[in-house]
Each structure stands twice: as structure tokens, then as C-alpha cells.
Amino acid sequence: MPGLKPLTAKYQLSSIPRKFYVNFPADLAKEAIRTEDKNIRQLGIEWCIHQCKELIKAGVPCLHFYTMGDTDTTVQIIKGIL
């Protein structure tokens, strides 16, 4: 089951790869660096929606969101998928 961790803060650009041994897509990282802090969460949501749609199109049967109890972000992503 694919797990998705939406980017919600700039510090995650360095902390997530260090803690979980994964990298953000290069295009997302570049865009996030140029984005104002107050708009990072929305950028992460938009990217996550796009990734979810690609995974669903590829036939993935379910998705798991690593949002650490951030239900607002999860709800926005789900609404964006539908």
C-alpha cells in the first residue's frame, strides 16, 4: 500500500529525507524552495492530490496518508481526489 506524506512545512525538505531515507521529487523541492512559507502546505496538498490521482489511475487499490493527525490536510486531499 503506497504511503503519502504531504509537505506541510519547509523544514520537512531536510527532515523527512534524513529521518525516512526518502527524497522529495526534484521539481517539488525546487518549487517549495521558491514558495513562501505560508503557501507550503497548499503546495504539498496539490502535489499529493496529483500523486494520488496517478496512483489510482495505475490501479493502486488503496492509499495511506502520513499526516500525523492533521485531518484538515487529509480532508483537502481526499476532496481534491474526488
Phi and psi in radians as a Rosetta constraint file:
Dihedral C 1 N 2 CA 2 C 2 CIRCULARHARMONIC -1.164 0.35
Dihedral N 2 CA 2 C 2 N 3 CIRCULARHARMONIC 2.457 0.35
Dihedral C 2 N 3 CA 3 C 3 CIRCULARHARMONIC -1.997 0.35
Dihedral N 3 CA 3 C 3 N 4 CIRCULARHARMONIC 2.318 0.35
Dihedral C 3 N 4 CA 4 C 4 CIRCULARHARMONIC -2.088 0.35
Dihedral N 4 CA 4 C 4 N 5 CIRCULARHARMONIC 2.302 0.35
Dihedral C 4 N 5 CA 5 C 5 CIRCULARHARMONIC -2.047 0.35
Dihedral N 5 CA 5 C 5 N 6 CIRCULARHARMONIC 1.766 0.35
Dihedral C 5 N 6 CA 6 C 6 CIRCULARHARMONIC -1.167 0.35
Dihedral N 6 CA 6 C 6 N 7 CIRCULARHARMONIC 2.419 0.35
Dihedral C 6 N 7 CA 7 C 7 CIRCULARHARMONIC -1.214 0.35
Dihedral N 7 CA 7 C 7 N 8 CIRCULARHARMONIC 2.175 0.35
Dihedral C 7 N 8 CA 8 C 8 CIRCULARHARMONIC -2.195 0.35
Dihedral N 8 CA 8 C 8 N 9 CIRCULARHARMONIC -0.141 0.35
Dihedral C 8 N 9 CA 9 C 9 CIRCULARHARMONIC -2.686 0.35
Dihedral N 9 CA 9 C 9 N 10 CIRCULARHARMONIC 2.582 0.35
Dihedral C 9 N 10 CA 10 C 10 CIRCULARHARMONIC -1.073 0.35
Dihedral N 10 CA 10 C 10 N 11 CIRCULARHARMONIC -0.621 0.35
Dihedral C 10 N 11 CA 11 C 11 CIRCULARHARMONIC -1.023 0.35
Dihedral N 11 CA 11 C 11 N 12 CIRCULARHARMONIC -0.421 0.35
Dihedral C 11 N 12 CA 12 C 12 CIRCULARHARMONIC -1.159 0.35
Dihedral N 12 CA 12 C 12 N 13 CIRCULARHARMONIC -0.354 0.35
Dihedral C 12 N 13 CA 13 C 13 CIRCULARHARMONIC -1.033 0.35
Dihedral N 13 CA 13 C 13 N 14 CIRCULARHARMONIC -0.525 0.35
Dihedral C 13 N 14 CA 14 C 14 CIRCULARHARMONIC -1.827 0.35
Dihedral N 14 CA 14 C 14 N 15 CIRCULARHARMONIC -0.582 0.35
Dihedral C 14 N 15 CA 15 C 15 CIRCULARHARMONIC -1.298 0.35
Dihedral N 15 CA 15 C 15 N 16 CIRCULARHARMONIC -0.689 0.35
Dihedral C 15 N 16 CA 16 C 16 CIRCULARHARMONIC -1.144 0.35
Dihedral N 16 CA 16 C 16 N 17 CIRCULARHARMONIC -0.858 0.35
Dihedral C 16 N 17 CA 17 C 17 CIRCULARHARMONIC -1.045 0.35
Dihedral N 17 CA 17 C 17 N 18 CIRCULARHARMONIC -0.649 0.35
Dihedral C 17 N 18 CA 18 C 18 CIRCULARHARMONIC -1.205 0.35
Dihedral N 18 CA 18 C 18 N 19 CIRCULARHARMONIC -0.726 0.35
Dihedral C 18 N 19 CA 19 C 19 CIRCULARHARMONIC -1.435 0.35
Dihedral N 19 CA 19 C 19 N 20 CIRCULARHARMONIC -0.611 0.35
Dihedral C 19 N 20 CA 20 C 20 CIRCULARHARMONIC -1.996 0.35
Dihedral N 20 CA 20 C 20 N 21 CIRCULARHARMONIC 0.023 0.35
Dihedral C 20 N 21 CA 21 C 21 CIRCULARHARMONIC 0.992 0.35
Dihedral N 21 CA 21 C 21 N 22 CIRCULARHARMONIC 0.716 0.35
Dihedral C 21 N 22 CA 22 C 22 CIRCULARHARMONIC -2.265 0.35
Dihedral N 22 CA 22 C 22 N 23 CIRCULARHARMONIC 2.772 0.35
Dihedral C 22 N 23 CA 23 C 23 CIRCULARHARMONIC -2.052 0.35
Dihedral N 23 CA 23 C 23 N 24 CIRCULARHARMONIC 2.611 0.35
Dihedral C 23 N 24 CA 24 C 24 CIRCULARHARMONIC -1.333 0.35
Dihedral N 24 CA 24 C 24 N 25 CIRCULARHARMONIC 2.653 0.35
Dihedral C 24 N 25 CA 25 C 25 CIRCULARHARMONIC -0.986 0.35
Dihedral N 25 CA 25 C 25 N 26 CIRCULARHARMONIC 2.435 0.35
Dihedral C 25 N 26 CA 26 C 26 CIRCULARHARMONIC -0.978 0.35
Dihedral N 26 CA 26 C 26 N 27 CIRCULARHARMONIC -0.709 0.35
Dihedral C 26 N 27 CA 27 C 27 CIRCULARHARMONIC -1.114 0.35
Dihedral N 27 CA 27 C 27 N 28 CIRCULARHARMONIC -0.687 0.35
Dihedral C 27 N 28 CA 28 C 28 CIRCULARHARMONIC -1.150 0.35
Dihedral N 28 CA 28 C 28 N 29 CIRCULARHARMONIC -0.780 0.35
Dihedral C 28 N 29 CA 29 C 29 CIRCULARHARMONIC -1.064 0.35
Dihedral N 29 CA 29 C 29 N 30 CIRCULARHARMONIC -0.762 0.35
Dihedral C 29 N 30 CA 30 C 30 CIRCULARHARMONIC -1.091 0.35
Dihedral N 30 CA 30 C 30 N 31 CIRCULARHARMONIC -0.783 0.35
Dihedral C 30 N 31 CA 31 C 31 CIRCULARHARMONIC -1.147 0.35
Dihedral N 31 CA 31 C 31 N 32 CIRCULARHARMONIC -0.679 0.35
Dihedral C 31 N 32 CA 32 C 32 CIRCULARHARMONIC -1.134 0.35
Dihedral N 32 CA 32 C 32 N 33 CIRCULARHARMONIC -0.672 0.35
Dihedral C 32 N 33 CA 33 C 33 CIRCULARHARMONIC -1.084 0.35
Dihedral N 33 CA 33 C 33 N 34 CIRCULARHARMONIC -0.625 0.35
Dihedral C 33 N 34 CA 34 C 34 CIRCULARHARMONIC -1.441 0.35
Dihedral N 34 CA 34 C 34 N 35 CIRCULARHARMONIC -0.237 0.35
Dihedral C 34 N 35 CA 35 C 35 CIRCULARHARMONIC -1.507 0.35
Dihedral N 35 CA 35 C 35 N 36 CIRCULARHARMONIC 2.463 0.35
Dihedral C 35 N 36 CA 36 C 36 CIRCULARHARMONIC -1.118 0.35
Dihedral N 36 CA 36 C 36 N 37 CIRCULARHARMONIC 2.569 0.35
Dihedral C 36 N 37 CA 37 C 37 CIRCULARHARMONIC -0.904 0.35
Dihedral N 37 CA 37 C 37 N 38 CIRCULARHARMONIC -0.718 0.35
Dihedral C 37 N 38 CA 38 C 38 CIRCULARHARMONIC -1.181 0.35
Dihedral N 38 CA 38 C 38 N 39 CIRCULARHARMONIC -0.263 0.35
Dihedral C 38 N 39 CA 39 C 39 CIRCULARHARMONIC -1.864 0.35
Dihedral N 39 CA 39 C 39 N 40 CIRCULARHARMONIC 0.022 0.35
Dihedral C 39 N 40 CA 40 C 40 CIRCULARHARMONIC -1.104 0.35
Dihedral N 40 CA 40 C 40 N 41 CIRCULARHARMONIC -0.769 0.35
Dihedral C 40 N 41 CA 41 C 41 CIRCULARHARMONIC -1.010 0.35
Dihedral N 41 CA 41 C 41 N 42 CIRCULARHARMONIC -0.790 0.35
Dihedral C 41 N 42 CA 42 C 42 CIRCULARHARMONIC -1.136 0.35
Dihedral N 42 CA 42 C 42 N 43 CIRCULARHARMONIC -0.695 0.35
Dihedral C 42 N 43 CA 43 C 43 CIRCULARHARMONIC -1.049 0.35
Dihedral N 43 CA 43 C 43 N 44 CIRCULARHARMONIC -0.795 0.35
Dihedral C 43 N 44 CA 44 C 44 CIRCULARHARMONIC -1.079 0.35
Dihedral N 44 CA 44 C 44 N 45 CIRCULARHARMONIC -0.683 0.35
Dihedral C 44 N 45 CA 45 C 45 CIRCULARHARMONIC -1.123 0.35
Dihedral N 45 CA 45 C 45 N 46 CIRCULARHARMONIC -0.798 0.35
Dihedral C 45 N 46 CA 46 C 46 CIRCULARHARMONIC -1.081 0.35
Dihedral N 46 CA 46 C 46 N 47 CIRCULARHARMONIC -0.750 0.35
Dihedral C 46 N 47 CA 47 C 47 CIRCULARHARMONIC -1.133 0.35
Dihedral N 47 CA 47 C 47 N 48 CIRCULARHARMONIC -0.711 0.35
Dihedral C 47 N 48 CA 48 C 48 CIRCULARHARMONIC -1.139 0.35
Dihedral N 48 CA 48 C 48 N 49 CIRCULARHARMONIC -0.719 0.35
Dihedral C 48 N 49 CA 49 C 49 CIRCULARHARMONIC -1.030 0.35
Dihedral N 49 CA 49 C 49 N 50 CIRCULARHARMONIC -0.796 0.35
Dihedral C 49 N 50 CA 50 C 50 CIRCULARHARMONIC -1.066 0.35
Dihedral N 50 CA 50 C 50 N 51 CIRCULARHARMONIC -0.790 0.35
Dihedral C 50 N 51 CA 51 C 51 CIRCULARHARMONIC -1.107 0.35
Dihedral N 51 CA 51 C 51 N 52 CIRCULARHARMONIC -0.713 0.35
Dihedral C 51 N 52 CA 52 C 52 CIRCULARHARMONIC -1.080 0.35
Dihedral N 52 CA 52 C 52 N 53 CIRCULARHARMONIC -0.777 0.35
Dihedral C 52 N 53 CA 53 C 53 CIRCULARHARMONIC -1.095 0.35
Dihedral N 53 CA 53 C 53 N 54 CIRCULARHARMONIC -0.682 0.35
Dihedral C 53 N 54 CA 54 C 54 CIRCULARHARMONIC -1.130 0.35
Dihedral N 54 CA 54 C 54 N 55 CIRCULARHARMONIC -0.748 0.35
Dihedral C 54 N 55 CA 55 C 55 CIRCULARHARMONIC -1.147 0.35
Dihedral N 55 CA 55 C 55 N 56 CIRCULARHARMONIC -0.740 0.35
Dihedral C 55 N 56 CA 56 C 56 CIRCULARHARMONIC -1.106 0.35
Dihedral N 56 CA 56 C 56 N 57 CIRCULARHARMONIC -0.761 0.35
Dihedral C 56 N 57 CA 57 C 57 CIRCULARHARMONIC -1.060 0.35
Dihedral N 57 CA 57 C 57 N 58 CIRCULARHARMONIC -0.577 0.35
Dihedral C 57 N 58 CA 58 C 58 CIRCULARHARMONIC -1.377 0.35
Dihedral N 58 CA 58 C 58 N 59 CIRCULARHARMONIC -0.057 0.35
Dihedral C 58 N 59 CA 59 C 59 CIRCULARHARMONIC 1.624 0.35
Dihedral N 59 CA 59 C 59 N 60 CIRCULARHARMONIC 0.260 0.35
Dihedral C 59 N 60 CA 60 C 60 CIRCULARHARMONIC -1.128 0.35
Dihedral N 60 CA 60 C 60 N 61 CIRCULARHARMONIC 2.245 0.35
Dihedral C 60 N 61 CA 61 C 61 CIRCULARHARMONIC -1.324 0.35
Dihedral N 61 CA 61 C 61 N 62 CIRCULARHARMONIC -0.396 0.35
Dihedral C 61 N 62 CA 62 C 62 CIRCULARHARMONIC -2.787 0.35
Dihedral N 62 CA 62 C 62 N 63 CIRCULARHARMONIC 2.840 0.35
Dihedral C 62 N 63 CA 63 C 63 CIRCULARHARMONIC -2.247 0.35
Dihedral N 63 CA 63 C 63 N 64 CIRCULARHARMONIC 2.614 0.35
Dihedral C 63 N 64 CA 64 C 64 CIRCULARHARMONIC -2.159 0.35
Dihedral N 64 CA 64 C 64 N 65 CIRCULARHARMONIC 2.300 0.35
Dihedral C 64 N 65 CA 65 C 65 CIRCULARHARMONIC -1.859 0.35
Dihedral N 65 CA 65 C 65 N 66 CIRCULARHARMONIC 2.189 0.35
Dihedral C 65 N 66 CA 66 C 66 CIRCULARHARMONIC -1.662 0.35
Dihedral N 66 CA 66 C 66 N 67 CIRCULARHARMONIC 1.525 0.35
Dihedral C 66 N 67 CA 67 C 67 CIRCULARHARMONIC -2.068 0.35
Dihedral N 67 CA 67 C 67 N 68 CIRCULARHARMONIC 0.080 0.35
Dihedral C 67 N 68 CA 68 C 68 CIRCULARHARMONIC 0.871 0.35
Dihedral N 68 CA 68 C 68 N 69 CIRCULARHARMONIC 0.823 0.35
Dihedral C 68 N 69 CA 69 C 69 CIRCULARHARMONIC 1.416 0.35
Dihedral N 69 CA 69 C 69 N 70 CIRCULARHARMONIC 0.096 0.35
Dihedral C 69 N 70 CA 70 C 70 CIRCULARHARMONIC -1.440 0.35
Dihedral N 70 CA 70 C 70 N 71 CIRCULARHARMONIC 1.379 0.35
Dihedral C 70 N 71 CA 71 C 71 CIRCULARHARMONIC -1.145 0.35
Dihedral N 71 CA 71 C 71 N 72 CIRCULARHARMONIC -0.544 0.35
Dihedral C 71 N 72 CA 72 C 72 CIRCULARHARMONIC -1.047 0.35
Dihedral N 72 CA 72 C 72 N 73 CIRCULARHARMONIC -0.762 0.35
Dihedral C 72 N 73 CA 73 C 73 CIRCULARHARMONIC -1.129 0.35
Dihedral N 73 CA 73 C 73 N 74 CIRCULARHARMONIC -0.800 0.35
Dihedral C 73 N 74 CA 74 C 74 CIRCULARHARMONIC -1.056 0.35
Dihedral N 74 CA 74 C 74 N 75 CIRCULARHARMONIC -0.761 0.35
Dihedral C 74 N 75 CA 75 C 75 CIRCULARHARMONIC -1.093 0.35
Dihedral N 75 CA 75 C 75 N 76 CIRCULARHARMONIC -0.758 0.35
Dihedral C 75 N 76 CA 76 C 76 CIRCULARHARMONIC -1.092 0.35
Dihedral N 76 CA 76 C 76 N 77 CIRCULARHARMONIC -0.690 0.35
Dihedral C 76 N 77 CA 77 C 77 CIRCULARHARMONIC -1.130 0.35
Dihedral N 77 CA 77 C 77 N 78 CIRCULARHARMONIC -0.836 0.35
Dihedral C 77 N 78 CA 78 C 78 CIRCULARHARMONIC -1.065 0.35
Dihedral N 78 CA 78 C 78 N 79 CIRCULARHARMONIC -0.764 0.35
Dihedral C 78 N 79 CA 79 C 79 CIRCULARHARMONIC -1.062 0.35
Dihedral N 79 CA 79 C 79 N 80 CIRCULARHARMONIC -0.645 0.35
Dihedral C 79 N 80 CA 80 C 80 CIRCULARHARMONIC -1.223 0.35
Dihedral N 80 CA 80 C 80 N 81 CIRCULARHARMONIC -0.460 0.35
Dihedral C 80 N 81 CA 81 C 81 CIRCULARHARMONIC -1.333 0.35
Dihedral N 81 CA 81 C 81 N 82 CIRCULARHARMONIC -0.672 0.35
